[in-house]
Amino acid sequence: MRHFLYVIIICTAVSFVSAVSADSQTIEISFDSTLSNINHGNKVLVPPDPMNPIAYGDVIIITGYIYPEGTWESDPDCIDPMTGFMCGANPGGGPSLEPIGEIVCTGYFFANPFQFFPPGEPPIVGQEVGLFFLNVKFGDDSSNMIELRGRTLTGFDGSNPAQFSVLGGTGIFDKANGEGLEIMIRPNYSGAFNFRLDLSGLQNVPQGKLKKLVSGD
C-alpha cells in the first residue's frame, strides 16, 4: 500500500491539521497494517496482491492505536514530505506516539479499496469501502469501551465523513446511543490508514467524563 499510493500522496496537498478545541470530543486513530488479517490470512492489506485482490465479501480484522486529538500535529516530523505518509503507526508495526487506548475494526469489504486510489491520479472520494464494526477501548482494560457500526467512505485529509451508529458500550458508554463520525485522513507509515473519530454525536454519555477520556487525562 505504501508503494501503491506513493504518487498520489506527493501530488496531494500536505495538510491534515484541524483546530483542536478545549471541548474536543474527537480522537485520532492509526491502524497498524502488521496487525491486519484478511480472509483468515488468505489475502493481505499491504502490499496489495494484484493476483489476489480484495473483493466483495472479504472479511478483515485490524488493530490500531487511539490518540487524543492534536497528537499527530504535535510531532513536527509527522508527515514525510516526500511521500506524504504520516505518523501514528511505525513501518514495522507498533505505535509511533503514546496511545491512550486501542481500536479493533472488523467487517466486510464491498469492493477492493485500492481501486479508489488510482496511481498518479487524485483519490476517488466518497466511495463506500465496506461495512465495519469499530470496538474502541480507552485505557488498558475494557471498563470504558464503545462499539460502533457503519460504512466507511473513501476520503483524504478529512473529506467525506461517514456516520457510524452506536451499538453499545461499557463504563461511561453503557447507556450510549447516537452516532459518531469516522473521517479518513491519509496512510500512516505502516501502510494502513489514519482516521479521526468524532464522538460529539453521542447521547446519554457524561460529557465531562467523555472529554477526560478522549484527552487522555
Secondary structure as UniProt FT lines:
FT   TURN            2..5
FT   HELIX           6..10
FT   TURN            22..23
FT   STRAND          26..38
FT   HELIX           39..41
FT   TURN            50..51
FT   TURN            56..57
FT   STRAND          59..68
FT   TURN            69..70
FT   HELIX           71..74
FT   TURN            76..77
FT   TURN            81..83
FT   TURN            91..92
FT   STRAND          101..109
FT   HELIX           113..116
FT   TURN            119..120
FT   STRAND          128..138
FT   STRAND          145..153
FT   TURN            157..158
FT   STRAND          162..169
FT   HELIX           171..173
FT   TURN            174..175
FT   STRAND          177..188
FT   TURN            189..190
FT   STRAND          193..198
FT   TURN            200..201
FT   STRAND          202..203
FT   HELIX           207..215
//
